[in-house]
Amino acid sequence: MDGNVLDEPLSASGHNRAWLHAELEKLGVVIENVFLGQVDSYGQLTIDIYNDKLQMPSPQNKPLLLASLKKCHADLELFSLETKSKSASEMYSKNAKQIEKILNKVTYLLKE
């Protein structure tokens, strides 16, 4: 807050200064430019900087993770169809279904 890191609330959220600095680095911001920062219940850092004219890039981690999960699902289904081995086909199909279940549970969290 106001350029000072509040260690107790940060650690209560399950994070530390190293995590904070890594997140700020991803955003291209130095801690001295941060007026206020907070971690939401999903572990996402939101910051307000002193200079409102600076454009903040939007984080891309969640959409990239969603795209990667969808690609894994599609790849496994494709492998299942292309393989000549019945046991391998069953394994690929089973794992594709598991990823599909995961996608059903987390898609709403990963869309932005």
C-alpha positions in Angstrom: 0.0 0.0 0.0 1.3 3.4 -1.0 4.6 1.9 -2.2 5.1 -0.2 1.0 4.7 -4.0 1.0 2.4 -5.3 3.7 4.1 -8.7 4.5 1.4 -10.1 6.8 -1.5 -9.9 4.4 0.8 -11.0 1.6 1.8 -14.2 3.4 -1.8 -14.7 4.5 -2.7 -15.0 0.8 0.0 -17.7 0.5 2.5 -15.5 -1.3 5.8 -13.8 -0.5 7.9 -10.9 -1.8 9.6 -13.1 -4.4 6.2 -13.9 -5.9 5.2 -10.3 -5.8 8.4 -9.1 -7.6 7.9 -11.9 -10.2 4.3 -10.8 -10.8 5.3 -7.1 -11.1 8.1 -8.1 -13.5 5.6 -9.9 -15.7 3.6 -6.7 -15.8 6.7 -4.6 -16.5 6.2 -2.5 -13.4 8.7 -1.7 -10.6 7.5 -1.7 -7.0 8.2 2.0 -6.6 5.5 2.8 -9.2 2.8 0.9 -7.4 0.3 2.9 -5.3 -1.9 0.0 -4.3 -1.8 -3.7 -5.0 -4.0 -6.5 -3.8 -4.4 -10.3 -4.4 -7.9 -11.6 -5.0 -9.3 -14.9 -3.9 -8.0 -16.6 -7.1 -4.4 -15.4 -6.4 -4.5 -12.8 -9.2 -2.5 -9.6 -8.4 -4.3 -6.3 -9.2 -2.4 -3.1 -9.0 -3.0 0.7 -9.2 0.0 2.7 -10.2 0.9 6.3 -9.4 1.0 7.4 -13.1 -2.5 6.8 -14.5 -1.2 7.6 -18.0 0.9 4.4 -18.1 -0.8 1.6 -20.0 -0.8 -1.7 -18.1 -0.7 -4.9 -20.2 -3.4 -7.3 -19.4 -2.2 -10.6 -18.0 -2.3 -13.5 -20.5 -1.6 -16.5 -18.2 -5.2 -17.7 -17.8 -6.2 -17.5 -21.5 -2.9 -19.2 -22.5 -3.5 -22.0 -20.0 -7.1 -22.5 -21.3 -5.8 -22.7 -24.9 -3.1 -25.2 -23.8 -5.6 -27.4 -22.1 -7.9 -27.3 -25.2 -5.0 -28.2 -27.4 -4.0 -31.1 -25.2 -7.6 -32.4 -25.3 -7.7 -32.1 -29.1 -4.3 -33.8 -29.5 -5.3 -36.7 -27.3 -8.5 -37.3 -29.2 -6.5 -37.1 -32.5 -3.9 -39.6 -31.2 -6.7 -41.9 -30.1 -8.1 -41.9 -33.6 -4.8 -42.3 -35.4 -3.1 -45.0 -33.4 -3.3 -48.7 -34.5 -2.9 -50.0 -31.0 -6.2 -50.6 -29.2 -4.6 -50.2 -25.7 -3.0 -46.9 -26.7 -6.2 -45.7 -28.3 -8.1 -46.4 -25.1 -5.4 -44.7 -23.0 -5.5 -41.6 -25.2 -9.3 -41.6 -25.1 -9.4 -42.0 -21.3 -7.0 -39.1 -20.8 -8.9 -36.9 -23.3 -12.0 -37.4 -21.2 -10.2 -36.5 -18.0 -8.9 -33.3 -19.6 -12.5 -32.6 -20.8 -13.7 -32.9 -17.2 -11.0 -30.5 -16.1 -12.0 -28.1 -18.8 -15.6 -28.2 -17.8 -14.6 -27.3 -14.2 -12.1 -24.5 -14.9 -13.1 -22.8 -18.2 -15.2 -20.1 -16.4 -12.1 -19.3 -14.2 -9.7 -19.1 -17.1 -11.8 -16.9 -19.5 -11.1 -13.2 -19.3 
